[in-house]
Amino acid sequence: MDYIIKQTILEIERFNDSIKDALDSKNISNTREAANSLRVEFGENFVNSIGIFYLEFLDTGRGPGLPPPFEPIMRWAIMKTGQQRSELYGLVKYVREKIASIGTEIFNNHSLGIELDKKILTLKENLSENIQLATKLEIIQGMDKFKKIYNMSL
């Protein structure tokens, strides 16, 4: 596998780990569904970080408007309270209505989220450094081959 692809995969894995660390340290998604969904997908010409669709809401929050989906709130309530599903319908209804009326805490204070923009900036800087290093190594290796060929011809 190409050096640049290997380094990119490592950086994306570090990127995903930084998201998991933020989720844990800020106690954002205690169902672990978001953290467990993060993975690296790659092919010959691409590397992607893949995660659950609602990571965006764990970064920027959810503004007022329509209530959020029922099931994620129910899973959160079960994890948070330890109660049975049948005991939580009222709480889930209340939480959904509250989010619909004022948004989530993360929406109202983005620093409570996973701060994805900062993580992406770090990822870009690290990838840039890796590409520069890989390019230098490739040039040096090419020059070494040229020197060997030249020296053999003398």
C-alpha positions as CSV (number, residue, x, y, z in Angstrom):
1,M,0.0,0.0,0.0
2,D,1.2,3.5,-0.9
3,Y,3.0,5.4,1.9
4,I,0.6,8.4,1.6
5,I,-2.5,6.2,1.8
6,K,-1.1,4.5,4.9
7,Q,-0.3,7.8,6.6
8,T,-3.7,9.1,5.6
9,I,-5.4,6.1,7.2
10,L,-3.5,6.6,10.4
11,E,-4.4,10.3,10.5
12,I,-8.1,9.5,9.9
13,E,-8.0,6.9,12.7
14,R,-6.4,9.6,15.0
15,F,-9.2,12.0,13.9
16,N,-11.9,9.4,14.8
17,D,-10.1,8.8,18.1
18,S,-10.2,12.5,18.9
19,I,-14.0,12.5,18.2
20,K,-14.4,9.5,20.6
21,D,-12.3,11.3,23.2
22,A,-14.5,14.4,22.9
23,L,-17.7,12.3,23.2
24,D,-16.3,10.7,26.4
25,S,-14.8,13.7,28.0
26,K,-17.8,15.9,27.4
27,N,-20.2,13.0,28.2
28,I,-22.1,13.8,25.0
29,S,-23.5,10.5,23.8
30,N,-23.5,8.0,26.6
31,T,-25.2,5.4,24.5
32,R,-21.8,4.9,22.7
33,E,-23.7,4.5,19.4
34,A,-21.8,7.5,17.8
35,A,-18.4,6.4,19.1
36,N,-18.9,2.8,18.0
37,S,-20.1,3.9,14.5
38,L,-16.8,5.6,13.7
39,R,-14.6,3.7,11.2
40,V,-12.2,4.3,8.4
41,E,-13.1,3.2,4.9
42,F,-10.5,3.2,2.1
43,G,-9.7,2.1,-1.4
44,E,-7.0,2.7,-3.9
45,N,-7.7,6.5,-4.3
46,F,-9.7,7.5,-1.2
47,V,-9.8,7.4,2.6
48,N,-13.0,8.3,4.4
49,S,-14.1,8.7,8.0
50,I,-17.5,7.1,8.4
51,G,-19.9,7.6,11.3
52,I,-23.5,7.7,12.3
53,F,-25.7,10.3,10.6
54,Y,-26.3,12.4,13.7
55,L,-22.7,13.2,14.5
56,E,-23.5,16.6,13.1
57,F,-25.9,17.2,15.9
58,L,-23.3,16.2,18.5
59,D,-21.1,18.9,17.0
60,T,-23.4,21.8,16.4
61,G,-26.5,20.7,18.2
62,R,-30.1,20.8,17.1
63,G,-32.0,24.0,16.8
64,P,-35.6,24.6,17.7
65,G,-38.2,23.3,15.2
66,L,-39.5,19.8,14.7
67,P,-39.0,17.3,17.5
68,P,-36.0,14.9,17.1
69,P,-36.7,11.3,16.3
70,F,-38.2,9.2,19.1
71,E,-35.8,6.2,19.2
72,P,-32.5,8.0,19.8
73,I,-34.0,10.0,22.7
74,M,-35.5,6.7,24.1
75,R,-32.1,5.0,23.9
76,W,-30.5,8.0,25.6
77,A,-33.2,8.0,28.4
78,I,-32.7,4.3,29.1
79,M,-28.9,4.8,29.3
80,K,-29.3,7.9,31.5
81,T,-31.9,6.6,33.9
82,G,-31.5,2.8,33.8
83,Q,-35.3,2.5,33.7
84,Q,-37.4,0.3,31.5
85,R,-38.7,1.6,28.2
86,S,-42.3,1.4,29.3
87,E,-41.5,3.8,32.2
88,L,-39.9,6.5,30.0
89,Y,-42.5,7.5,27.4
90,G,-43.5,10.7,29.4
91,L,-39.8,11.7,29.8
92,V,-39.0,11.1,26.2
93,K,-42.1,13.1,25.1
94,Y,-41.0,16.0,27.4
95,V,-37.4,16.0,26.1
96,R,-38.5,15.9,22.5
97,E,-40.8,18.8,23.0
98,K,-38.2,20.8,24.9
99,I,-35.6,20.3,22.1
100,A,-38.3,21.3,19.5
101,S,-39.0,24.5,21.5
102,I,-35.5,25.7,22.5
103,G,-33.0,23.4,20.8
104,T,-30.3,21.4,22.5
105,E,-27.6,22.6,24.9
106,I,-25.0,22.1,22.2
107,F,-26.9,24.3,19.8
108,N,-27.0,27.0,22.4
109,N,-23.3,26.6,23.3
110,H,-21.2,25.0,20.5
111,S,-18.2,24.5,22.9
112,L,-20.2,21.7,24.5
113,G,-20.1,19.8,21.2
114,I,-17.4,17.7,19.7
115,E,-15.9,20.8,18.0
116,L,-15.4,19.1,14.7
117,D,-14.1,22.3,13.0
118,K,-11.0,22.2,15.2
119,K,-10.5,18.5,14.7
120,I,-10.7,18.9,10.9
121,L,-8.1,21.8,11.0
122,T,-5.7,19.5,12.9
123,L,-6.4,16.7,10.4
124,K,-5.6,19.0,7.5
125,E,-2.4,20.2,9.1
126,N,-1.2,16.6,9.8
127,L,-2.1,15.4,6.3
128,S,-0.2,18.3,4.8
129,E,2.9,17.5,6.8
130,N,2.6,13.8,5.9
131,I,2.3,14.6,2.2
132,Q,5.3,17.0,2.3
133,L,7.4,14.3,4.0
134,A,6.3,11.6,1.6
135,T,7.1,13.9,-1.4
136,K,10.6,14.6,0.0
137,L,11.2,10.9,0.6
138,E,10.1,10.1,-3.0
139,I,12.4,12.7,-4.4
140,I,15.4,11.5,-2.3
141,Q,14.8,7.9,-3.4
142,G,14.5,8.9,-7.0
143,M,17.8,10.9,-6.7
144,D,19.5,7.9,-5.0
145,K,18.4,5.6,-7.9
146,F,19.7,8.2,-10.4
147,K,23.1,8.4,-8.6
148,K,23.5,4.6,-8.5
149,I,22.7,4.4,-12.3
150,Y,25.1,7.3,-12.9
151,N,27.9,5.8,-10.8
152,M,27.5,2.4,-12.5
153,S,28.0,4.0,-15.9
154,L,31.4,5.5,-14.9
